[in-house]
Amino acid sequence: MATVEAHQPRSAATVEQLLGRTVRYQKHKPGRHLSVERLPKESFQIETIHRFGSRVVLNDGLIVMEDAPTVMERRGRIGLLLTTGEELYFTVE
């Protein structure tokens, strides 16, 4: 993950800055703390973001992350980089 951050000009954001964005699932690097089973195949809008302790919940449970991710956006692609090493990527619609 360090090489991804080192070789890309970055515009880091917080997960709250994704509110209202319309995205489409692109790919992920799985692990035990991230599940993409409920993600729709079509585009969807990020409508809600809630924090419960260290847990971050998007769209009322559509995406649940154990910790707040680092959010990177570059060339119409959004990457959520979790502290567990897992990654989730969207394309901006």
VEXLUM-895609 format. One line per 10 residues: for each residue x negated, y, z of N, C-alpha, C, CB. Coordinates in nm, 2 decimals. Glycine has a CB too. Layout:
N
X Y Z X Y Z X Y Z X Y Z; ...
END
This chain:
93
-0.08 -0.12 0.00 0.00 0.00 0.00 -0.09 0.12 0.00 0.09 0.00 0.12; -0.20 0.12 0.06 -0.29 0.24 0.06 -0.33 0.28 -0.08 -0.41 0.21 0.15; -0.35 0.19 -0.17 -0.39 0.22 -0.30 -0.28 0.29 -0.38 -0.44 0.10 -0.38; -0.16 0.26 -0.35 -0.04 0.33 -0.41 -0.04 0.47 -0.37 0.09 0.26 -0.37; -0.06 0.50 -0.25 -0.06 0.64 -0.20 -0.18 0.71 -0.24 -0.05 0.64 -0.05; -0.30 0.65 -0.25 -0.42 0.72 -0.28 -0.43 0.76 -0.43 -0.54 0.63 -0.25; -0.36 0.69 -0.52 -0.38 0.72 -0.66 -0.26 0.79 -0.72 -0.40 0.59 -0.73; -0.17 0.83 -0.64 -0.05 0.90 -0.70 -0.04 1.04 -0.63 0.08 0.82 -0.67; -0.02 1.14 -0.72 0.02 1.27 -0.66 0.15 1.25 -0.59 0.02 1.39 -0.77; 0.16 1.30 -0.47 0.29 1.26 -0.40 0.37 1.38 -0.36 0.25 1.18 -0.28
0.49 1.36 -0.35 0.59 1.45 -0.30 0.67 1.38 -0.19 0.68 1.52 -0.41; 0.61 1.37 -0.07 0.67 1.29 0.03 0.80 1.36 0.08 0.57 1.26 0.15; 0.90 1.29 0.12 1.02 1.34 0.17 1.07 1.26 0.28 1.13 1.35 0.06; 1.17 1.31 0.35 1.23 1.22 0.45 1.35 1.16 0.39 1.28 1.31 0.58; 1.40 1.05 0.45 1.51 0.97 0.40 1.64 1.06 0.39 1.54 0.85 0.48; 1.65 1.16 0.48 1.77 1.25 0.48 1.78 1.33 0.35 1.77 1.34 0.60; 1.67 1.35 0.28 1.67 1.43 0.16 1.72 1.35 0.04 1.53 1.48 0.13; 1.76 1.23 0.06 1.82 1.15 -0.05 1.97 1.16 -0.05 1.78 1.00 -0.03; 2.03 1.22 0.05 2.17 1.24 0.06 2.23 1.30 -0.07 2.22 1.32 0.18; 2.33 1.24 -0.13 2.39 1.30 -0.25 2.33 1.25 -0.38 2.39 1.44 -0.24
2.21 1.19 -0.37 2.15 1.14 -0.49 2.21 1.02 -0.55 2.00 1.11 -0.46; 2.22 1.01 -0.68 2.27 0.89 -0.75 2.15 0.81 -0.79 2.37 0.93 -0.86; 2.14 0.69 -0.75 2.03 0.60 -0.78 2.08 0.46 -0.83 1.94 0.58 -0.66; 1.98 0.39 -0.89 2.00 0.25 -0.93 1.89 0.17 -0.88 2.02 0.24 -1.09; 1.92 0.05 -0.82 1.82 -0.04 -0.77 1.72 -0.08 -0.88 1.88 -0.17 -0.71; 1.59 -0.07 -0.86 1.49 -0.11 -0.96 1.42 -0.24 -0.92 1.39 0.00 -0.98; 1.35 -0.24 -0.80 1.29 -0.36 -0.76 1.25 -0.34 -0.61 1.16 -0.39 -0.84; 1.20 -0.45 -0.55 1.16 -0.44 -0.41 1.04 -0.54 -0.38 1.27 -0.46 -0.32; 0.97 -0.51 -0.28 0.87 -0.60 -0.22 0.93 -0.65 -0.10 0.73 -0.53 -0.20; 0.98 -0.77 -0.09 1.06 -0.82 0.02 0.98 -0.85 0.15 1.13 -0.94 -0.02
1.05 -0.87 0.25 1.00 -0.91 0.38 1.12 -0.95 0.47 0.91 -0.80 0.44; 1.09 -0.97 0.59 1.20 -1.01 0.68 1.28 -0.90 0.74 1.14 -1.09 0.80; 1.24 -0.77 0.72 1.31 -0.66 0.77 1.39 -0.58 0.67 1.21 -0.56 0.83; 1.39 -0.63 0.54 1.46 -0.56 0.44 1.54 -0.66 0.35 1.36 -0.48 0.35; 1.67 -0.63 0.34 1.75 -0.72 0.26 1.82 -0.64 0.15 1.86 -0.79 0.35; 1.82 -0.69 0.03 1.88 -0.62 -0.09 2.00 -0.69 -0.14 1.78 -0.59 -0.20; 2.05 -0.79 -0.07 2.16 -0.87 -0.11 2.29 -0.79 -0.14 2.19 -0.98 -0.01; 2.31 -0.69 -0.06 2.44 -0.61 -0.08 2.42 -0.49 -0.18 2.48 -0.56 0.06; 2.30 -0.47 -0.23 2.29 -0.36 -0.33 2.36 -0.38 -0.46 2.14 -0.34 -0.36; 2.44 -0.28 -0.50 2.51 -0.30 -0.63 2.42 -0.30 -0.75 2.62 -0.19 -0.64
2.45 -0.36 -0.85 2.37 -0.37 -0.97 2.39 -0.24 -1.05 2.41 -0.48 -1.06; 2.50 -0.17 -1.03 2.52 -0.04 -1.10 2.47 0.08 -1.02 2.67 -0.02 -1.14; 2.48 0.19 -1.07 2.43 0.31 -1.00 2.53 0.34 -0.88 2.43 0.44 -1.09; 2.47 0.40 -0.78 2.55 0.43 -0.66 2.50 0.56 -0.60 2.56 0.32 -0.56; 2.58 0.63 -0.53 2.54 0.75 -0.46 2.51 0.73 -0.31 2.65 0.86 -0.47; 2.40 0.79 -0.27 2.37 0.78 -0.12 2.45 0.88 -0.05 2.21 0.80 -0.10; 2.55 0.83 0.02 2.65 0.91 0.08 2.63 0.94 0.23 2.79 0.86 0.06; 2.58 0.84 0.30 2.56 0.85 0.44 2.43 0.80 0.49 2.67 0.79 0.52; 2.37 0.86 0.58 2.24 0.81 0.65 2.26 0.83 0.80 2.11 0.89 0.59; 2.25 0.72 0.87 2.26 0.72 1.01 2.14 0.66 1.08 2.39 0.65 1.06
2.10 0.72 1.19 1.99 0.66 1.27 2.04 0.61 1.40 1.88 0.77 1.29; 2.00 0.49 1.43 2.03 0.42 1.56 1.90 0.38 1.62 2.13 0.30 1.54; 1.84 0.46 1.71 1.71 0.43 1.76 1.61 0.44 1.64 1.71 0.29 1.83; 1.54 0.34 1.62 1.44 0.34 1.51 1.50 0.29 1.38 1.32 0.25 1.54; 1.62 0.23 1.39 1.69 0.17 1.27 1.75 0.28 1.18 1.80 0.07 1.31; 1.74 0.27 1.05 1.80 0.37 0.96 1.90 0.29 0.87 1.69 0.43 0.87; 2.02 0.34 0.86 2.13 0.27 0.79 2.18 0.37 0.68 2.25 0.23 0.89; 2.18 0.32 0.56 2.23 0.40 0.44 2.37 0.34 0.40 2.13 0.40 0.33; 2.46 0.43 0.37 2.59 0.40 0.31 2.66 0.29 0.40 2.58 0.35 0.17; 2.67 0.32 0.53 2.74 0.24 0.62 2.70 0.09 0.61 2.89 0.25 0.60
2.57 0.06 0.60 2.53 -0.08 0.61 2.49 -0.14 0.47 2.63 -0.16 0.66; 2.50 -0.06 0.37 2.45 -0.11 0.24 2.30 -0.14 0.24 2.48 -0.01 0.13; 2.22 -0.06 0.30 2.08 -0.08 0.32 2.05 -0.05 0.47 1.99 0.02 0.23; 1.99 -0.15 0.54 1.95 -0.13 0.67 1.80 -0.15 0.68 2.03 -0.24 0.77; 1.73 -0.06 0.74 1.59 -0.06 0.76 1.55 -0.06 0.91 1.51 0.05 0.68; 1.45 -0.13 0.95 1.42 -0.14 1.09 1.35 -0.01 1.14 1.33 -0.26 1.12; 1.29 0.07 1.05 1.22 0.19 1.08 1.23 0.29 0.97 1.07 0.16 1.11; 1.21 0.41 1.00 1.23 0.52 0.89 1.11 0.50 0.79 1.22 0.66 0.96; 1.15 0.50 0.66 1.05 0.48 0.56 0.98 0.61 0.52 1.11 0.41 0.44; 0.87 0.60 0.46 0.81 0.71 0.39 0.87 0.71 0.25 0.65 0.70 0.38
0.92 0.83 0.21 0.99 0.84 0.08 0.91 0.91 -0.02 1.13 0.92 0.10; 0.88 0.85 -0.13 0.80 0.90 -0.23 0.88 0.91 -0.36 0.67 0.81 -0.26; 0.87 1.03 -0.43 0.94 1.05 -0.55 0.84 1.09 -0.66 1.06 1.15 -0.54; 0.85 1.02 -0.78 0.76 1.05 -0.89 0.82 1.01 -1.02 0.62 0.99 -0.86; 0.83 1.10 -1.11 0.88 1.07 -1.25 1.01 0.99 -1.25 0.78 0.98 -1.32; 1.11 1.04 -1.17 1.24 0.98 -1.17 1.25 0.85 -1.10 1.28 0.96 -1.31; 1.15 0.82 -1.02 1.15 0.69 -0.94 1.13 0.73 -0.79 1.04 0.60 -0.99; 1.22 0.67 -0.71 1.21 0.69 -0.56 1.16 0.56 -0.50 1.34 0.74 -0.50; 1.06 0.57 -0.42 1.01 0.46 -0.34 1.02 0.48 -0.19 0.86 0.43 -0.38; 1.08 0.38 -0.13 1.09 0.38 0.02 0.99 0.28 0.07 1.24 0.34 0.06
0.89 0.33 0.13 0.77 0.25 0.18 0.79 0.23 0.33 0.64 0.32 0.15; 0.82 0.11 0.37 0.84 0.08 0.51 0.71 0.05 0.59 0.94 -0.03 0.53; 0.71 0.07 0.72 0.59 0.05 0.80 0.56 -0.10 0.80 0.61 0.10 0.94; 0.65 -0.19 0.77 0.63 -0.33 0.77 0.56 -0.38 0.65 0.77 -0.40 0.79; 0.54 -0.29 0.55 0.47 -0.33 0.43 0.57 -0.36 0.31 0.39 -0.45 0.45; 0.70 -0.36 0.35 0.80 -0.38 0.25 0.83 -0.25 0.17 0.94 -0.43 0.31; 0.87 -0.26 0.05 0.89 -0.15 -0.04 1.02 -0.17 -0.12 0.78 -0.13 -0.14; 1.10 -0.06 -0.14 1.22 -0.06 -0.21 1.22 0.06 -0.31 1.35 -0.05 -0.12; 1.24 0.03 -0.44 1.23 0.13 -0.54 1.37 0.15 -0.61 1.13 0.09 -0.65; 1.40 0.27 -0.64 1.52 0.31 -0.71 1.48 0.40 -0.83 1.62 0.39 -0.62
1.56 0.40 -0.94 1.55 0.50 -1.04 1.66 0.60 -1.02 1.56 0.44 -1.18; 1.63 0.73 -1.05 1.72 0.84 -1.03 1.81 0.84 -1.15 1.65 0.97 -1.00; 1.94 0.85 -1.13 2.03 0.86 -1.24 2.08 1.00 -1.26 2.16 0.77 -1.21
END
